[in-house]
């Protein structure tokens, strides 16, 4: 915290002004959301109101301001107002408001060194076992259409189904987390698999709280205006389903993300840094752990589920096989304990 304040007060970085390109990105997000809404609703629908979309985008900024305040940086830092959360995540109005309400319960300033919520949480995928409305139908193809602006050759590669997932060409990747109504826009850049993973319910790998066992966060080199890139969320909403940390996850950010000095990393692997640093931020393929996570989220029988969002945390602590937790875990944490 002191290092962040020092960086701002010393003039190393202007922590109050918006970095170059942030206003343009925000306007782009609003425009694309308007274009998307026109494809989903009739011309008379209130959902086409620019004010309604701007309100939702403003709530994201309100959330980021609240996070900065909880971190004790409100006097020194104005977070980037780019219309997104964590750089590439879109939030519904209810999602943003729920997070704001949760932060309202946190004392100011928080003595936590990172994140928000309730201490050391695990965060990997949206806990869909108890959120059926946000889960895509298991056993069915996800219906989608492709935006007409994408080149004809690309259309020929894919069979077009009914409206559910909308792929739209964009200069930065964006997505909601989990299923939203009436459909999920996935704004594609070079990282289409990353954004599709978001839509399926997966979150950023480096935001799991067990990251401290695997990476060192170099807070002194992080631009505090991008604080939300490293914030850990409410553990009652996300679970790792017992899947171990993956440096090469397609959901992991790169080692130099949001750095003040581009020659120094903001995240350093504790294990084999020379090997694992280049893996972080790759967007070529799903890691073994990414595939395992998706299989647990969508490829299990209906009778295979966790009764608690915390099963994934407890499984990683070894509770699936040790007394006295063993009995309860075997009955209630089927997915996380790999019992189905």
C-alpha positions in Angstrom: 0.0 0.0 0.0 2.8 2.4 0.9 4.6 1.6 -2.3 1.5 2.3 -4.4 1.0 5.7 -2.6 4.7 6.5 -3.0 4.6 5.8 -6.8 1.6 8.2 -7.1 2.9 10.9 -4.8 6.4 11.0 -6.2 5.2 11.5 -9.7 6.5 8.2 -11.0 3.1 7.9 -12.5 0.1 10.2 -12.9 -2.4 8.2 -10.9 -5.3 10.6 -11.4 -5.4 11.2 -15.2 -6.7 8.6 -17.6 -4.0 6.8 -19.6 -4.0 7.2 -23.3 -6.7 5.2 -25.1 -9.0 4.5 -22.1 -11.7 6.9 -23.2 -11.6 5.5 -26.7 -11.9 2.0 -25.4 -14.9 3.0 -23.2 -16.7 4.6 -26.1 -16.0 1.5 -28.2 -17.5 -0.8 -25.6 -20.6 1.4 -25.4 -20.9 1.4 -29.2 -20.5 -2.3 -29.5 -23.0 -2.9 -26.7 -25.5 -0.7 -28.5 -24.9 -2.5 -31.8 -25.4 -5.8 -30.1 -28.6 -4.6 -28.4 -30.1 -3.6 -31.8 -29.7 -7.2 -33.0 -31.5 -8.5 -29.9 -34.4 -6.2 -29.3 -37.1 -4.4 -31.3 -36.6 -0.7 -32.1 -39.0 0.3 -29.3 -37.3 -1.6 -26.6 -36.0 0.3 -23.6 -32.8 -1.9 -23.8 -31.8 0.3 -26.8 -31.5 3.4 -24.6 -27.9 4.7 -24.7 -28.5 5.9 -21.1 -29.2 2.3 -19.9 -26.0 1.0 -21.4 -24.0 4.0 -20.1 -25.5 3.4 -16.6 -24.2 -0.2 -16.6 -20.7 1.0 -17.8 -20.7 3.7 -15.1 -21.5 1.0 -12.5 -18.3 -0.8 -13.5 -16.3 2.3 -12.8 -18.1 2.9 -9.5 -17.1 -0.7 -8.6 -13.5 0.0 -9.4 -13.5 3.3 -7.5 -15.0 1.4 -4.5 -12.2 -1.2 -4.7 -9.6 1.6 -4.7 -11.2 3.1 -1.7 -11.3 -0.2 0.2 -7.6 -0.6 -0.6 -6.8 2.8 1.0 -5.8 4.4 -2.3 -8.9 6.6 -2.9 -7.1 9.8 -2.2 -4.3 9.0 -4.7 -5.7 6.9 -7.5 -8.4 7.1 -10.1 -8.8 3.7 -11.8 -8.9 3.4 -15.6 -12.4 4.2 -16.9 -12.3 1.9 -19.9 -15.8 0.3 -19.6 -14.4 -3.0 -18.5 -13.5 -5.0 -15.4 -10.1 -6.7 -15.3 -9.4 -5.4 -18.8 -11.6 -7.9 -20.7 -14.7 -8.7 -18.5 -18.1 -7.1 -19.0 -20.5 -7.0 -16.0 -24.2 -7.0 -16.0 -25.9 -4.3 -13.9 -26.8 -6.8 -11.2 -23.3 -8.3 -11.1 -21.7 -4.9 -10.7 -24.2 -3.8 -8.1 -23.8 -7.0 -6.1 -20.0 -6.5 -5.9 -20.5 -2.9 -4.9 -22.9 -4.0 -2.1 -20.3 -6.5 -0.9 -17.6 -3.9 -0.8 -19.9 -1.6 1.2 -19.6 -4.2 4.0 -15.8 -3.9 4.0 -14.1 -1.4 6.4 -12.2 1.5 4.8 -9.4 1.2 4.3 -9.0 -2.6 4.2 -5.8 -4.1 5.7 -5.8 -6.8 3.1 -2.9 -6.5 0.7 -5.0 -7.4 -2.3 -8.5 -8.1 -3.5 -11.8 -7.8 -1.8 -14.4 -10.0 -0.1 -13.5 -12.5 2.6 -9.8 -13.1 2.9 -8.0 -15.9 1.1 -10.5 -17.1 -1.5 -10.2 -19.5 -4.4 -11.3 -18.2 -7.7 -11.3 -20.1 -11.0 -14.7 -20.8 -12.4 -18.3 -19.5 -11.7 -20.0 -22.0 -9.4 -22.7 -23.1 -11.7 -23.9 -26.1 -9.8 -26.2 -23.8 -7.8 -26.6 -21.2 -10.6 -28.4 -23.1 -13.3 -29.6 -19.9 -15.0 -26.0 -19.0 -15.7 -25.0 -22.5 -17.0 -25.2 -23.4 -20.7 -27.4 -26.5 -21.3 -25.4 -29.6 -20.8 -25.5 -32.1 -23.6 -26.6 -29.5 -26.1 -24.6 -27.5 -28.6 -24.3 -23.8 -27.7 -26.3 -22.0 -30.4 -24.7 -18.9 -32.0 -24.5 -16.6 -35.0 -21.5 -14.8 -36.4 -21.5 -11.0 -37.0 -21.9 -10.1 -40.7 -18.7 -7.9 -40.5 -16.6 -11.0 -40.2 -15.1 -12.1 -43.6 -17.1 -14.5 -45.7 -14.3 -17.1 -45.6 -14.6 -17.4 -41.9 -18.4 -17.9 -42.2 -17.8 -20.9 -44.4 -15.8 -22.6 -41.6 -18.7 -22.7 -39.2 -22.3 -23.9 -39.4 -24.6 -21.1 -38.2 -27.2 -21.9 -35.5 -29.8 -19.9 -33.7 -29.0 -16.9 -31.6 -27.2 -17.5 -28.3 -23.5 -16.7 -28.6 -22.7 -13.7 -30.9 -19.1 -13.5 -32.3 -18.2 -9.9 -33.3 -14.8 -8.7 -34.6 -13.2 -6.2 -32.3 -9.8 -4.7 -31.5 -9.9 -6.0 -28.0 -11.4 -9.2 -26.5 -14.4 -8.8 -24.2 -16.9 -11.2 -22.7 -19.3 -11.6 -19.8 -18.7 -14.4 -17.3 -21.2 -17.2 -17.5 -24.5 -17.3 -19.4 -26.4 -14.0 -19.7 -29.7 -13.2 -21.3 -30.8 -12.7 -24.0 -27.4 -13.8 -25.4 -23.7 -13.5 -24.8 -21.7 -11.2 -27.0 -18.1 -12.3 -27.4 -16.0 -9.5 -28.9 -13.1 -11.3 -30.5 -9.5 -10.3 -31.0 -6.6 -12.7 -31.2 -7.7 -14.4 -27.9 -11.1 -15.9 -28.9 -10.6 -19.0 -26.8 -9.9 -16.9 -23.7 -13.1 -14.9 -24.1 -15.2 -18.0 -24.9 -13.9 -19.5 -21.7 -15.2 -16.4 -19.9 -18.6 -17.0 -21.4 -18.6 -20.6 -20.3 -18.0 -19.4 -16.7 -14.2 -19.5 -16.3 -12.3 -16.6 -14.7 -8.7 -15.4 -14.7 -6.2 -17.9 -13.3 -3.9 -15.4 -11.6 -6.8 -14.2 -9.4 -7.0 -17.5 -7.4 -5.8 -16.8 -3.9 -3.6 -19.8 -3.9 -1.6 -17.8 -6.5 0.7 -16.8 -3.6 1.9 -20.4 -3.5 2.8 -20.2 -7.1 3.6 -16.6 -8.1 4.9 -13.4 -6.4 2.9 -10.3 -7.1 5.3 -7.4 -7.5 3.0 -4.7 -6.1 5.7 -2.0 -6.3 5.8 -2.4 -10.1 2.0 -2.4 -10.7 0.2 0.7 -12.0 -2.4 1.1 -9.3 -4.9 2.4 -11.8 -5.2 -1.2 -13.0 -5.7 -2.5 -9.5 -8.7 -4.6 -10.6 -6.5 -6.7 -12.8 -5.1 -8.4 -9.6 -8.1 -8.3 -7.3 -9.5 -11.5 -5.8 -13.3 -11.9 -5.8 -16.0 -13.3 -3.6 -15.2 -16.9 -2.8 -18.9 -17.7 -2.6 -19.2 -17.3 -6.3 -16.2 -19.0 -7.8 -14.6 -22.5 -7.4 -11.5 -24.2 -8.7 -13.3 -27.6 -8.6 -10.1 -29.0 -7.2 -8.1 -28.2 -10.3 -4.4 -27.2 -9.6 -2.9 -23.9 -10.6 -1.8 -23.6 -14.2 0.9 -21.2 -15.3 0.1 -22.0 -18.9 -3.7 -21.5 -18.5 -5.2 -19.6 -21.4 -6.9 -17.6 -18.6 -3.6 -16.4 -17.1 -2.3 -12.9 -17.7 1.2 -12.3 -18.9 4.1 -11.6 -16.5 4.4 -7.9 -17.4 0.7 -7.0 -17.1 0.0 -3.5 -15.9 3.7 -2.8 -15.1 5.1 0.6 -14.3 8.5 -0.5 -15.7 8.1 -2.7 -18.8 11.5 -4.2 -18.2 10.3 -5.7 -14.9 7.5 -8.2 -14.4 4.5 -7.8 -12.1 4.1 -11.5 -11.6 7.0 -13.9 -11.0 6.6 -17.7 -10.8 7.9 -19.2 -7.6 8.5 -22.5 -9.4 11.0 -22.7 -12.2 10.6 -19.0 -13.2 12.7 -19.4 -16.3 10.4 -22.1 -17.6 7.1 -20.8 -16.3 7.4 -17.1 -17.0 7.1 -17.5 -20.8 4.1 -19.7 -20.3 2.1 -17.1 -18.5 -0.2 -15.2 -20.9 -0.1 -17.7 -23.8 -3.1 -17.7 -26.0 -2.3 -20.6 -28.4 -4.1 -23.4 -26.7 -6.1 -24.6 -23.6 -3.9 -26.0 -20.9 -4.5 -29.5 -19.4 -6.0 -27.8 -16.4 -8.3 -25.6 -18.5 -9.7 -28.7 -20.2 -10.1 -30.4 -16.8 -12.0 -27.4 -15.5 -14.4 -27.3 -18.4 -14.9 -31.1 -18.2 -15.9 -30.7 -14.5 -18.2 -27.8 -15.3 -20.0 -29.3 -18.3 -19.1 -32.9 -19.0 -20.3 -34.7 -15.9 -23.5 -36.6 -15.2 -26.3 -34.6 -13.6 -25.8 -36.6 -10.4 -22.2 -35.4 -10.3 -22.1 -32.1 -8.5 -20.6 -30.2 -5.5 -23.1 -29.1 -2.8 -20.8 -26.3 -1.7 -18.8 -23.7 -3.6 -16.0 -24.3 -1.1 -15.5 -27.9 -2.2 -12.9 -26.9 -4.7 -10.8 -25.1 -2.0 -11.1 -28.0 0.4 -10.1 -30.6 -2.3 -6.9 -28.7 -3.0 -6.1 -28.8 0.7 -6.3 -32.6 0.5 -9.6 -33.0 2.5 -10.9 -35.6 0.0 -8.6 -38.2 1.5 -7.9 -37.3 5.1 -9.9 -37.8 8.3 -12.1 -36.4 9.6 -13.2 -34.4 6.5 -13.0 -37.5 4.2 -16.6 -38.8 4.8 -18.3 -35.5 4.2 -16.2 -34.6 1.2 -16.8 -38.0 -0.5 -20.6 -37.4 -0.2 -20.8 -33.7 -1.0 -17.9 -32.8 -3.2 -18.2 -35.4 -6.0 -16.7 -33.1 -8.7 -13.9 -31.6 -6.8 -12.9 -35.0 -5.3 -13.0 -36.7 -8.8 -15.6 -39.2 -7.6 -17.6 -39.2 -10.8 
